[in-house]
Amino acid sequence: MEIIKLATLSFERNVGGVDKILRLLTGGAIAGAGWYFSLPTSAATAMSVLGAAWFATGVLSKCSIYYLFGYSTCPISGEPSSKKS
């Protein structure tokens, strides 16, 4: 694991099909939920930021937490894998 790759998101894609779709749907829902339910501005803003970050992992197909743990749901052999080196 390289810190520069982590900081610049220059590692390989590690978010696969179903995982990607779930991240896009739930990220969008989290981002809008705070405003929809009329939460205080600080809470709604925090939820929007977290939802947008979650949504971005789906768009980019890259998850820093997966990278840190050496995990991937992006099918190379068709199965989720743990890349322990």
PyMOL Python script that loads the backbone (N, CA, C, O; Angstrom):
from pymol import cmd

cmd.read_pdbstr("""\
ATOM      1  N   MET A   1       0.848  -1.177   0.000  1.00  0.00           N
ATOM      2  CA  MET A   1       0.000   0.000   0.000  1.00  0.00           C
ATOM      3  C   MET A   1       0.889   1.235   0.000  1.00  0.00           C
ATOM      4  O   MET A   1       1.835   1.337   0.782  1.00  0.00           O
ATOM      5  N   GLU A   2       0.576   2.158  -0.877  1.00  0.00           N
ATOM      6  CA  GLU A   2       1.329   3.396  -0.963  1.00  0.00           C
ATOM      7  C   GLU A   2       0.436   4.565  -0.582  1.00  0.00           C
ATOM      8  O   GLU A   2      -0.691   4.683  -1.062  1.00  0.00           O
ATOM      9  N   ILE A   3       0.947   5.419   0.278  1.00  0.00           N
ATOM     10  CA  ILE A   3       0.183   6.581   0.748  1.00  0.00           C
ATOM     11  C   ILE A   3      -0.128   7.529  -0.411  1.00  0.00           C
ATOM     12  O   ILE A   3      -1.214   8.108  -0.460  1.00  0.00           O
ATOM     13  N   ILE A   4       0.812   7.694  -1.342  1.00  0.00           N
ATOM     14  CA  ILE A   4       0.578   8.601  -2.477  1.00  0.00           C
ATOM     15  C   ILE A   4      -0.579   8.090  -3.333  1.00  0.00           C
ATOM     16  O   ILE A   4      -1.416   8.873  -3.781  1.00  0.00           O
ATOM     17  N   LYS A   5      -0.622   6.782  -3.557  1.00  0.00           N
ATOM     18  CA  LYS A   5      -1.746   6.220  -4.327  1.00  0.00           C
ATOM     19  C   LYS A   5      -3.063   6.443  -3.600  1.00  0.00           C
ATOM     20  O   LYS A   5      -4.081   6.746  -4.222  1.00  0.00           O
ATOM     21  N   LEU A   6      -3.038   6.292  -2.285  1.00  0.00           N
ATOM     22  CA  LEU A   6      -4.244   6.478  -1.488  1.00  0.00           C
ATOM     23  C   LEU A   6      -4.715   7.932  -1.555  1.00  0.00           C
ATOM     24  O   LEU A   6      -5.903   8.192  -1.746  1.00  0.00           O
ATOM     25  N   ALA A   7      -3.799   8.864  -1.400  1.00  0.00           N
ATOM     26  CA  ALA A   7      -4.145  10.286  -1.391  1.00  0.00           C
ATOM     27  C   ALA A   7      -4.634  10.778  -2.748  1.00  0.00           C
ATOM     28  O   ALA A   7      -5.484  11.667  -2.812  1.00  0.00           O
ATOM     29  N   THR A   8      -4.113  10.215  -3.826  1.00  0.00           N
ATOM     30  CA  THR A   8      -4.476  10.679  -5.163  1.00  0.00           C
ATOM     31  C   THR A   8      -5.495   9.784  -5.857  1.00  0.00           C
ATOM     32  O   THR A   8      -5.871  10.035  -7.002  1.00  0.00           O
ATOM     33  N   LEU A   9      -5.939   8.744  -5.167  1.00  0.00           N
ATOM     34  CA  LEU A   9      -6.875   7.766  -5.719  1.00  0.00           C
ATOM     35  C   LEU A   9      -6.364   7.166  -7.026  1.00  0.00           C
ATOM     36  O   LEU A   9      -7.141   6.920  -7.948  1.00  0.00           O
ATOM     37  N   SER A  10      -5.057   6.933  -7.100  1.00  0.00           N
ATOM     38  CA  SER A  10      -4.472   6.376  -8.313  1.00  0.00           C
ATOM     39  C   SER A  10      -4.330   4.858  -8.262  1.00  0.00           C
ATOM     40  O   SER A  10      -3.626   4.269  -9.082  1.00  0.00           O
ATOM     41  N   PHE A  11      -4.997   4.230  -7.302  1.00  0.00           N
ATOM     42  CA  PHE A  11      -4.995   2.771  -7.236  1.00  0.00           C
ATOM     43  C   PHE A  11      -6.060   2.212  -8.175  1.00  0.00           C
ATOM     44  O   PHE A  11      -6.914   2.945  -8.672  1.00  0.00           O
ATOM     45  N   GLU A  12      -5.994   0.894  -8.410  1.00  0.00           N
ATOM     46  CA  GLU A  12      -6.941   0.248  -9.319  1.00  0.00           C
ATOM     47  C   GLU A  12      -8.360   0.324  -8.770  1.00  0.00           C
ATOM     48  O   GLU A  12      -8.570   0.472  -7.566  1.00  0.00           O
ATOM     49  N   ARG A  13      -9.331   0.221  -9.678  1.00  0.00           N
ATOM     50  CA  ARG A  13     -10.736   0.194  -9.251  1.00  0.00           C
ATOM     51  C   ARG A  13     -10.966  -1.016  -8.358  1.00  0.00           C
ATOM     52  O   ARG A  13     -10.463  -2.106  -8.632  1.00  0.00           O
ATOM     53  N   ASN A  14     -11.732  -0.816  -7.287  1.00  0.00           N
ATOM     54  CA  ASN A  14     -11.987  -1.912  -6.365  1.00  0.00           C
ATOM     55  C   ASN A  14     -13.454  -1.993  -5.936  1.00  0.00           C
ATOM     56  O   ASN A  14     -13.787  -2.713  -4.995  1.00  0.00           O
ATOM     57  N   VAL A  15     -14.325  -1.260  -6.622  1.00  0.00           N
ATOM     58  CA  VAL A  15     -15.764  -1.298  -6.347  1.00  0.00           C
ATOM     59  C   VAL A  15     -16.452  -1.873  -7.579  1.00  0.00           C
ATOM     60  O   VAL A  15     -16.388  -1.299  -8.666  1.00  0.00           O
ATOM     61  N   GLY A  16     -17.111  -3.014  -7.393  1.00  0.00           N
ATOM     62  CA  GLY A  16     -17.754  -3.717  -8.499  1.00  0.00           C
ATOM     63  C   GLY A  16     -19.220  -3.366  -8.672  1.00  0.00           C
ATOM     64  O   GLY A  16     -19.748  -2.500  -7.975  1.00  0.00           O
ATOM     65  N   GLY A  17     -19.875  -4.043  -9.606  1.00  0.00           N
ATOM     66  CA  GLY A  17     -21.232  -3.790 -10.067  1.00  0.00           C
ATOM     67  C   GLY A  17     -22.302  -3.504  -9.041  1.00  0.00           C
ATOM     68  O   GLY A  17     -22.775  -2.371  -8.950  1.00  0.00           O
ATOM     69  N   VAL A  18     -22.699  -4.498  -8.262  1.00  0.00           N
ATOM     70  CA  VAL A  18     -23.790  -4.323  -7.297  1.00  0.00           C
ATOM     71  C   VAL A  18     -23.380  -3.314  -6.229  1.00  0.00           C
ATOM     72  O   VAL A  18     -24.179  -2.466  -5.832  1.00  0.00           O
ATOM     73  N   ASP A  19     -22.137  -3.408  -5.767  1.00  0.00           N
ATOM     74  CA  ASP A  19     -21.612  -2.476  -4.773  1.00  0.00           C
ATOM     75  C   ASP A  19     -21.695  -1.041  -5.298  1.00  0.00           C
ATOM     76  O   ASP A  19     -22.072  -0.129  -4.562  1.00  0.00           O
ATOM     77  N   LYS A  20     -21.349  -0.847  -6.551  1.00  0.00           N
ATOM     78  CA  LYS A  20     -21.380   0.475  -7.173  1.00  0.00           C
ATOM     79  C   LYS A  20     -22.801   1.032  -7.209  1.00  0.00           C
ATOM     80  O   LYS A  20     -23.026   2.189  -6.854  1.00  0.00           O
ATOM     81  N   ILE A  21     -23.741   0.225  -7.630  1.00  0.00           N
ATOM     82  CA  ILE A  21     -25.145   0.657  -7.720  1.00  0.00           C
ATOM     83  C   ILE A  21     -25.683   1.024  -6.334  1.00  0.00           C
ATOM     84  O   ILE A  21     -26.365   2.037  -6.177  1.00  0.00           O
ATOM     85  N   LEU A  22     -25.375   0.201  -5.337  1.00  0.00           N
ATOM     86  CA  LEU A  22     -25.831   0.494  -3.972  1.00  0.00           C
ATOM     87  C   LEU A  22     -25.227   1.796  -3.454  1.00  0.00           C
ATOM     88  O   LEU A  22     -25.912   2.572  -2.788  1.00  0.00           O
ATOM     89  N   ARG A  23     -23.953   2.043  -3.753  1.00  0.00           N
ATOM     90  CA  ARG A  23     -23.307   3.282  -3.322  1.00  0.00           C
ATOM     91  C   ARG A  23     -23.942   4.496  -3.995  1.00  0.00           C
ATOM     92  O   ARG A  23     -24.135   5.527  -3.350  1.00  0.00           O
ATOM     93  N   LEU A  24     -24.265   4.390  -5.269  1.00  0.00           N
ATOM     94  CA  LEU A  24     -24.892   5.507  -5.981  1.00  0.00           C
ATOM     95  C   LEU A  24     -26.273   5.817  -5.402  1.00  0.00           C
ATOM     96  O   LEU A  24     -26.607   6.977  -5.162  1.00  0.00           O
ATOM     97  N   LEU A  25     -27.064   4.776  -5.183  1.00  0.00           N
ATOM     98  CA  LEU A  25     -28.423   4.981  -4.654  1.00  0.00           C
ATOM     99  C   LEU A  25     -28.413   5.501  -3.218  1.00  0.00           C
ATOM    100  O   LEU A  25     -29.086   6.481  -2.898  1.00  0.00           O
ATOM    101  N   THR A  26     -27.650   4.842  -2.366  1.00  0.00           N
ATOM    102  CA  THR A  26     -27.647   5.245  -0.951  1.00  0.00           C
ATOM    103  C   THR A  26     -26.924   6.573  -0.740  1.00  0.00           C
ATOM    104  O   THR A  26     -27.319   7.357   0.123  1.00  0.00           O
ATOM    105  N   GLY A  27     -25.877   6.836  -1.513  1.00  0.00           N
ATOM    106  CA  GLY A  27     -25.184   8.122  -1.396  1.00  0.00           C
ATOM    107  C   GLY A  27     -26.089   9.282  -1.744  1.00  0.00           C
ATOM    108  O   GLY A  27     -26.112  10.297  -1.047  1.00  0.00           O
ATOM    109  N   GLY A  28     -26.843   9.126  -2.834  1.00  0.00           N
ATOM    110  CA  GLY A  28     -27.801  10.164  -3.214  1.00  0.00           C
ATOM    111  C   GLY A  28     -28.893  10.337  -2.172  1.00  0.00           C
ATOM    112  O   GLY A  28     -29.302  11.458  -1.871  1.00  0.00           O
ATOM    113  N   ALA A  29     -29.363   9.229  -1.626  1.00  0.00           N
ATOM    114  CA  ALA A  29     -30.422   9.283  -0.613  1.00  0.00           C
ATOM    115  C   ALA A  29     -29.933   9.960   0.668  1.00  0.00           C
ATOM    116  O   ALA A  29     -30.642  10.776   1.256  1.00  0.00           O
ATOM    117  N   ILE A  30     -28.720   9.617   1.093  1.00  0.00           N
ATOM    118  CA  ILE A  30     -28.160  10.228   2.309  1.00  0.00           C
ATOM    119  C   ILE A  30     -27.949  11.723   2.093  1.00  0.00           C
ATOM    120  O   ILE A  30     -28.246  12.532   2.972  1.00  0.00           O
ATOM    121  N   ALA A  31     -27.434  12.084   0.917  1.00  0.00           N
ATOM    122  CA  ALA A  31     -27.168  13.495   0.624  1.00  0.00           C
ATOM    123  C   ALA A  31     -28.441  14.335   0.664  1.00  0.00           C
ATOM    124  O   ALA A  31     -28.409  15.482   1.111  1.00  0.00           O
ATOM    125  N   GLY A  32     -29.550  13.785   0.209  1.00  0.00           N
ATOM    126  CA  GLY A  32     -30.797  14.549   0.179  1.00  0.00           C
ATOM    127  C   GLY A  32     -31.667  14.413   1.406  1.00  0.00           C
ATOM    128  O   GLY A  32     -32.542  15.248   1.636  1.00  0.00           O
ATOM    129  N   ALA A  33     -31.450  13.384   2.196  1.00  0.00           N
ATOM    130  CA  ALA A  33     -32.340  13.095   3.327  1.00  0.00           C
ATOM    131  C   ALA A  33     -32.360  14.191   4.382  1.00  0.00           C
ATOM    132  O   ALA A  33     -33.418  14.511   4.923  1.00  0.00           O
ATOM    133  N   GLY A  34     -31.225  14.755   4.672  1.00  0.00           N
ATOM    134  CA  GLY A  34     -31.180  15.808   5.692  1.00  0.00           C
ATOM    135  C   GLY A  34     -32.024  17.008   5.334  1.00  0.00           C
ATOM    136  O   GLY A  34     -32.677  17.597   6.195  1.00  0.00           O
ATOM    137  N   TRP A  35     -32.013  17.371   4.069  1.00  0.00           N
ATOM    138  CA  TRP A  35     -32.813  18.515   3.618  1.00  0.00           C
ATOM    139  C   TRP A  35     -34.283  18.128   3.507  1.00  0.00           C
ATOM    140  O   TRP A  35     -35.165  18.919   3.841  1.00  0.00           O
ATOM    141  N   TYR A  36     -34.543  16.920   3.040  1.00  0.00           N
ATOM    142  CA  TYR A  36     -35.921  16.460   2.882  1.00  0.00           C
ATOM    143  C   TYR A  36     -36.641  16.413   4.231  1.00  0.00           C
ATOM    144  O   TYR A  36     -37.802  16.810   4.335  1.00  0.00           O
ATOM    145  N   PHE A  37     -35.947  15.927   5.262  1.00  0.00           N
ATOM    146  CA  PHE A  37     -36.553  15.803   6.587  1.00  0.00           C
ATOM    147  C   PHE A  37     -36.372  17.049   7.439  1.00  0.00           C
ATOM    148  O   PHE A  37     -36.616  17.017   8.646  1.00  0.00           O
ATOM    149  N   SER A  38     -35.949  18.136   6.828  1.00  0.00           N
ATOM    150  CA  SER A  38     -35.813  19.441   7.492  1.00  0.00           C
ATOM    151  C   SER A  38     -34.989  19.374   8.779  1.00  0.00           C
ATOM    152  O   SER A  38     -35.382  19.917   9.811  1.00  0.00           O
ATOM    153  N   LEU A  39     -33.850  18.704   8.699  1.00  0.00           N
ATOM    154  CA  LEU A  39     -32.945  18.662   9.842  1.00  0.00           C
ATOM    155  C   LEU A  39     -32.263  20.018   9.984  1.00  0.00           C
ATOM    156  O   LEU A  39     -32.285  20.821   9.051  1.00  0.00           O
ATOM    157  N   PRO A  40     -31.661  20.280  11.138  1.00  0.00           N
ATOM    158  CA  PRO A  40     -30.913  21.533  11.280  1.00  0.00           C
ATOM    159  C   PRO A  40     -29.858  21.654  10.177  1.00  0.00           C
ATOM    160  O   PRO A  40     -29.346  20.647   9.688  1.00  0.00           O
ATOM    161  N   THR A  41     -29.543  22.876   9.797  1.00  0.00           N
ATOM    162  CA  THR A  41     -28.650  23.119   8.668  1.00  0.00           C
ATOM    163  C   THR A  41     -27.318  22.394   8.814  1.00  0.00           C
ATOM    164  O   THR A  41     -26.823  21.830   7.838  1.00  0.00           O
ATOM    165  N   SER A  42     -26.732  22.391   9.988  1.00  0.00           N
ATOM    166  CA  SER A  42     -25.429  21.735  10.178  1.00  0.00           C
ATOM    167  C   SER A  42     -25.545  20.222   9.955  1.00  0.00           C
ATOM    168  O   SER A  42     -24.658  19.618   9.352  1.00  0.00           O
ATOM    169  N   ALA A  43     -26.613  19.620  10.428  1.00  0.00           N
ATOM    170  CA  ALA A  43     -26.806  18.177  10.240  1.00  0.00           C
ATOM    171  C   ALA A  43     -27.084  17.855   8.771  1.00  0.00           C
ATOM    172  O   ALA A  43     -26.546  16.887   8.235  1.00  0.00           O
ATOM    173  N   ALA A  44     -27.912  18.654   8.130  1.00  0.00           N
ATOM    174  CA  ALA A  44     -28.227  18.429   6.720  1.00  0.00           C
ATOM    175  C   ALA A  44     -26.982  18.603   5.851  1.00  0.00           C
ATOM    176  O   ALA A  44     -26.775  17.851   4.899  1.00  0.00           O
ATOM    177  N   THR A  45     -26.163  19.585   6.177  1.00  0.00           N
ATOM    178  CA  THR A  45     -24.923  19.808   5.431  1.00  0.00           C
ATOM    179  C   THR A  45     -23.963  18.642   5.622  1.00  0.00           C
ATOM    180  O   THR A  45     -23.351  18.175   4.661  1.00  0.00           O
ATOM    181  N   ALA A  46     -23.830  18.170   6.856  1.00  0.00           N
ATOM    182  CA  ALA A  46     -22.951  17.028   7.132  1.00  0.00           C
ATOM    183  C   ALA A  46     -23.421  15.792   6.373  1.00  0.00           C
ATOM    184  O   ALA A  46     -22.609  15.066   5.798  1.00  0.00           O
ATOM    185  N   MET A  47     -24.721  15.555   6.372  1.00  0.00           N
ATOM    186  CA  MET A  47     -25.253  14.412   5.634  1.00  0.00           C
ATOM    187  C   MET A  47     -25.023  14.571   4.142  1.00  0.00           C
ATOM    188  O   MET A  47     -24.755  13.586   3.453  1.00  0.00           O
ATOM    189  N   SER A  48     -25.121  15.789   3.628  1.00  0.00           N
ATOM    190  CA  SER A  48     -24.882  16.032   2.207  1.00  0.00           C
ATOM    191  C   SER A  48     -23.430  15.741   1.834  1.00  0.00           C
ATOM    192  O   SER A  48     -23.160  15.142   0.793  1.00  0.00           O
ATOM    193  N   VAL A  49     -22.506  16.163   2.678  1.00  0.00           N
ATOM    194  CA  VAL A  49     -21.091  15.924   2.417  1.00  0.00           C
ATOM    195  C   VAL A  49     -20.788  14.430   2.470  1.00  0.00           C
ATOM    196  O   VAL A  49     -20.113  13.903   1.586  1.00  0.00           O
ATOM    197  N   LEU A  50     -21.277  13.750   3.492  1.00  0.00           N
ATOM    198  CA  LEU A  50     -21.038  12.307   3.608  1.00  0.00           C
ATOM    199  C   LEU A  50     -21.699  11.533   2.464  1.00  0.00           C
ATOM    200  O   LEU A  50     -21.111  10.606   1.909  1.00  0.00           O
ATOM    201  N   GLY A  51     -22.918  11.923   2.123  1.00  0.00           N
ATOM    202  CA  GLY A  51     -23.612  11.270   1.011  1.00  0.00           C
ATOM    203  C   GLY A  51     -22.895  11.489  -0.311  1.00  0.00           C
ATOM    204  O   GLY A  51     -22.801  10.576  -1.130  1.00  0.00           O
ATOM    205  N   ALA A  52     -22.389  12.699  -0.520  1.00  0.00           N
ATOM    206  CA  ALA A  52     -21.658  12.997  -1.757  1.00  0.00           C
ATOM    207  C   ALA A  52     -20.360  12.197  -1.834  1.00  0.00           C
ATOM    208  O   ALA A  52     -19.989  11.716  -2.904  1.00  0.00           O
ATOM    209  N   ALA A  53     -19.671  12.054  -0.707  1.00  0.00           N
ATOM    210  CA  ALA A  53     -18.440  11.259  -0.682  1.00  0.00           C
ATOM    211  C   ALA A  53     -18.753   9.794  -0.982  1.00  0.00           C
ATOM    212  O   ALA A  53     -18.034   9.138  -1.736  1.00  0.00           O
ATOM    213  N   TRP A  54     -19.819   9.296  -0.391  1.00  0.00           N
ATOM    214  CA  TRP A  54     -20.235   7.908  -0.637  1.00  0.00           C
ATOM    215  C   TRP A  54     -20.630   7.716  -2.100  1.00  0.00           C
ATOM    216  O   TRP A  54     -20.272   6.714  -2.719  1.00  0.00           O
ATOM    217  N   PHE A  55     -21.366   8.676  -2.647  1.00  0.00           N
ATOM    218  CA  PHE A  55     -21.773   8.664  -4.056  1.00  0.00           C
ATOM    219  C   PHE A  55     -20.537   8.680  -4.965  1.00  0.00           C
ATOM    220  O   PHE A  55     -20.492   7.972  -5.971  1.00  0.00           O
ATOM    221  N   ALA A  56     -19.545   9.487  -4.604  1.00  0.00           N
ATOM    222  CA  ALA A  56     -18.320   9.598  -5.405  1.00  0.00           C
ATOM    223  C   ALA A  56     -17.566   8.268  -5.476  1.00  0.00           C
ATOM    224  O   ALA A  56     -16.968   7.960  -6.507  1.00  0.00           O
ATOM    225  N   THR A  57     -17.583   7.474  -4.400  1.00  0.00           N
ATOM    226  CA  THR A  57     -16.915   6.168  -4.452  1.00  0.00           C
ATOM    227  C   THR A  57     -17.599   5.264  -5.468  1.00  0.00           C
ATOM    228  O   THR A  57     -16.948   4.416  -6.079  1.00  0.00           O
ATOM    229  N   GLY A  58     -18.892   5.436  -5.653  1.00  0.00           N
ATOM    230  CA  GLY A  58     -19.607   4.669  -6.667  1.00  0.00           C
ATOM    231  C   GLY A  58     -19.293   5.152  -8.068  1.00  0.00           C
ATOM    232  O   GLY A  58     -19.108   4.343  -8.976  1.00  0.00           O
ATOM    233  N   VAL A  59     -19.232   6.457  -8.252  1.00  0.00           N
ATOM    234  CA  VAL A  59     -18.934   7.027  -9.573  1.00  0.00           C
ATOM    235  C   VAL A  59     -17.518   6.650 -10.012  1.00  0.00           C
ATOM    236  O   VAL A  59     -17.300   6.250 -11.156  1.00  0.00           O
ATOM    237  N   LEU A  60     -16.566   6.781  -9.099  1.00  0.00           N
ATOM    238  CA  LEU A  60     -15.162   6.513  -9.425  1.00  0.00           C
ATOM    239  C   LEU A  60     -14.798   5.028  -9.377  1.00  0.00           C
ATOM    240  O   LEU A  60     -13.763   4.622  -9.903  1.00  0.00           O
ATOM    241  N   SER A  61     -15.653   4.223  -8.744  1.00  0.00           N
ATOM    242  CA  SER A  61     -15.385   2.795  -8.531  1.00  0.00           C
ATOM    243  C   SER A  61     -14.108   2.566  -7.733  1.00  0.00           C
ATOM    244  O   SER A  61     -13.410   1.572  -7.929  1.00  0.00           O
ATOM    245  N   LYS A  62     -13.813   3.500  -6.831  1.00  0.00           N
ATOM    246  CA  LYS A  62     -12.625   3.398  -5.989  1.00  0.00           C
ATOM    247  C   LYS A  62     -12.993   3.745  -4.558  1.00  0.00           C
ATOM    248  O   LYS A  62     -13.572   4.797  -4.287  1.00  0.00           O
ATOM    249  N   CYS A  63     -12.649   2.841  -3.643  1.00  0.00           N
ATOM    250  CA  CYS A  63     -12.932   3.055  -2.233  1.00  0.00           C
ATOM    251  C   CYS A  63     -11.617   2.989  -1.454  1.00  0.00           C
ATOM    252  O   CYS A  63     -10.925   1.971  -1.473  1.00  0.00           O
ATOM    253  N   SER A  64     -11.284   4.079  -0.772  1.00  0.00           N
ATOM    254  CA  SER A  64     -10.036   4.150  -0.018  1.00  0.00           C
ATOM    255  C   SER A  64      -9.992   3.138   1.122  1.00  0.00           C
ATOM    256  O   SER A  64      -8.934   2.587   1.425  1.00  0.00           O
ATOM    257  N   ILE A  65     -11.132   2.893   1.750  1.00  0.00           N
ATOM    258  CA  ILE A  65     -11.175   1.938   2.855  1.00  0.00           C
ATOM    259  C   ILE A  65     -10.921   0.533   2.328  1.00  0.00           C
ATOM    260  O   ILE A  65     -10.179  -0.230   2.946  1.00  0.00           O
ATOM    261  N   TYR A  66     -11.519   0.181   1.204  1.00  0.00           N
ATOM    262  CA  TYR A  66     -11.231  -1.117   0.581  1.00  0.00           C
ATOM    263  C   TYR A  66      -9.737  -1.224   0.270  1.00  0.00           C
ATOM    264  O   TYR A  66      -9.123  -2.267   0.496  1.00  0.00           O
ATOM    265  N   TYR A  67      -9.156  -0.137  -0.250  1.00  0.00           N
ATOM    266  CA  TYR A  67      -7.737  -0.147  -0.594  1.00  0.00           C
ATOM    267  C   TYR A  67      -6.881  -0.388   0.648  1.00  0.00           C
ATOM    268  O   TYR A  67      -5.928  -1.166   0.604  1.00  0.00           O
ATOM    269  N   LEU A  68      -7.219   0.276   1.754  1.00  0.00           N
ATOM    270  CA  LEU A  68      -6.459   0.104   2.994  1.00  0.00           C
ATOM    271  C   LEU A  68      -6.471  -1.346   3.482  1.00  0.00           C
ATOM    272  O   LEU A  68      -5.467  -1.848   3.987  1.00  0.00           O
ATOM    273  N   PHE A  69      -7.613  -2.008   3.326  1.00  0.00           N
ATOM    274  CA  PHE A  69      -7.735  -3.397   3.786  1.00  0.00           C
ATOM    275  C   PHE A  69      -7.410  -4.421   2.700  1.00  0.00           C
ATOM    276  O   PHE A  69      -7.453  -5.624   2.959  1.00  0.00           O
ATOM    277  N   GLY A  70      -7.089  -3.966   1.498  1.00  0.00           N
ATOM    278  CA  GLY A  70      -6.738  -4.876   0.411  1.00  0.00           C
ATOM    279  C   GLY A  70      -7.916  -5.686  -0.089  1.00  0.00           C
ATOM    280  O   GLY A  70      -7.752  -6.840  -0.484  1.00  0.00           O
ATOM    281  N   TYR A  71      -9.091  -5.102  -0.079  1.00  0.00           N
ATOM    282  CA  TYR A  71     -10.313  -5.798  -0.475  1.00  0.00           C
ATOM    283  C   TYR A  71     -10.838  -5.222  -1.780  1.00  0.00           C
ATOM    284  O   TYR A  71     -10.615  -4.047  -2.072  1.00  0.00           O
ATOM    285  N   SER A  72     -11.527  -6.030  -2.563  1.00  0.00           N
ATOM    286  CA  SER A  72     -12.110  -5.569  -3.810  1.00  0.00           C
ATOM    287  C   SER A  72     -13.395  -6.321  -4.114  1.00  0.00           C
ATOM    288  O   SER A  72     -13.473  -7.533  -3.911  1.00  0.00           O
ATOM    289  N   THR A  73     -14.404  -5.606  -4.599  1.00  0.00           N
ATOM    290  CA  THR A  73     -15.623  -6.258  -5.075  1.00  0.00           C
ATOM    291  C   THR A  73     -15.689  -6.163  -6.589  1.00  0.00           C
ATOM    292  O   THR A  73     -16.665  -6.599  -7.199  1.00  0.00           O
ATOM    293  N   CYS A  74     -14.659  -5.597  -7.195  1.00  0.00           N
ATOM    294  CA  CYS A  74     -14.579  -5.474  -8.643  1.00  0.00           C
ATOM    295  C   CYS A  74     -14.152  -6.830  -9.209  1.00  0.00           C
ATOM    296  O   CYS A  74     -13.046  -7.296  -8.935  1.00  0.00           O
ATOM    297  N   PRO A  75     -15.013  -7.454  -9.985  1.00  0.00           N
ATOM    298  CA  PRO A  75     -14.728  -8.826 -10.412  1.00  0.00           C
ATOM    299  C   PRO A  75     -13.588  -8.920 -11.428  1.00  0.00           C
ATOM    300  O   PRO A  75     -13.655  -8.372 -12.528  1.00  0.00           O
ATOM    301  N   ILE A  76     -12.571  -9.617 -11.026  1.00  0.00           N
ATOM    302  CA  ILE A  76     -11.491  -9.950 -11.948  1.00  0.00           C
ATOM    303  C   ILE A  76     -11.680 -11.410 -12.328  1.00  0.00           C
ATOM    304  O   ILE A  76     -11.641 -11.771 -13.504  1.00  0.00           O
ATOM    305  N   SER A  77     -11.883 -12.235 -11.323  1.00  0.00           N
ATOM    306  CA  SER A  77     -12.135 -13.646 -11.575  1.00  0.00           C
ATOM    307  C   SER A  77     -13.614 -13.977 -11.399  1.00  0.00           C
ATOM    308  O   SER A  77     -14.010 -15.139 -11.488  1.00  0.00           O
ATOM    309  N   GLY A  78     -14.433 -12.947 -11.148  1.00  0.00           N
ATOM    310  CA  GLY A  78     -15.854 -13.163 -10.966  1.00  0.00           C
ATOM    311  C   GLY A  78     -16.259 -13.293  -9.512  1.00  0.00           C
ATOM    312  O   GLY A  78     -17.449 -13.397  -9.215  1.00  0.00           O
ATOM    313  N   GLU A  79     -15.296 -13.289  -8.594  1.00  0.00           N
ATOM    314  CA  GLU A  79     -15.581 -13.434  -7.172  1.00  0.00           C
ATOM    315  C   GLU A  79     -14.988 -12.256  -6.400  1.00  0.00           C
ATOM    316  O   GLU A  79     -13.919 -11.764  -6.764  1.00  0.00           O
ATOM    317  N   PRO A  80     -15.660 -11.793  -5.339  1.00  0.00           N
ATOM    318  CA  PRO A  80     -15.032 -10.790  -4.475  1.00  0.00           C
ATOM    319  C   PRO A  80     -13.745 -11.370  -3.912  1.00  0.00           C
ATOM    320  O   PRO A  80     -13.658 -12.566  -3.634  1.00  0.00           O
ATOM    321  N   SER A  81     -12.739 -10.503  -3.747  1.00  0.00           N
ATOM    322  CA  SER A  81     -11.479 -11.047  -3.287  1.00  0.00           C
ATOM    323  C   SER A  81     -10.847 -10.160  -2.232  1.00  0.00           C
ATOM    324  O   SER A  81     -11.128  -8.965  -2.141  1.00  0.00           O
ATOM    325  N   SER A  82     -10.000 -10.770  -1.451  1.00  0.00           N
ATOM    326  CA  SER A  82      -9.175 -10.071  -0.496  1.00  0.00           C
ATOM    327  C   SER A  82      -7.746 -10.204  -0.964  1.00  0.00           C
ATOM    328  O   SER A  82      -7.208 -11.311  -0.993  1.00  0.00           O
ATOM    329  N   LYS A  83      -7.116  -9.099  -1.331  1.00  0.00           N
ATOM    330  CA  LYS A  83      -5.762  -9.133  -1.877  1.00  0.00           C
ATOM    331  C   LYS A  83      -4.747  -8.930  -0.762  1.00  0.00           C
ATOM    332  O   LYS A  83      -4.221  -7.828  -0.611  1.00  0.00           O
ATOM    333  N   LYS A  84      -4.469  -9.925  -0.006  1.00  0.00           N
ATOM    334  CA  LYS A  84      -3.459  -9.847   1.054  1.00  0.00           C
ATOM    335  C   LYS A  84      -2.092 -10.104   0.451  1.00  0.00           C
ATOM    336  O   LYS A  84      -1.878 -11.136  -0.185  1.00  0.00           O
ATOM    337  N   SER A  85      -1.152  -9.163   0.645  1.00  0.00           N
ATOM    338  CA  SER A  85       0.174  -9.385   0.106  1.00  0.00           C
ATOM    339  C   SER A  85       1.189  -9.634   1.181  1.00  0.00           C
ATOM    340  O   SER A  85       2.365  -9.841   0.884  1.00  0.00           O
TER     341      SER A  85
END
""", "prot")
cmd.dss("prot")
cmd.show_as("cartoon", "prot")
cmd.util.cbc("prot")
cmd.orient("prot")
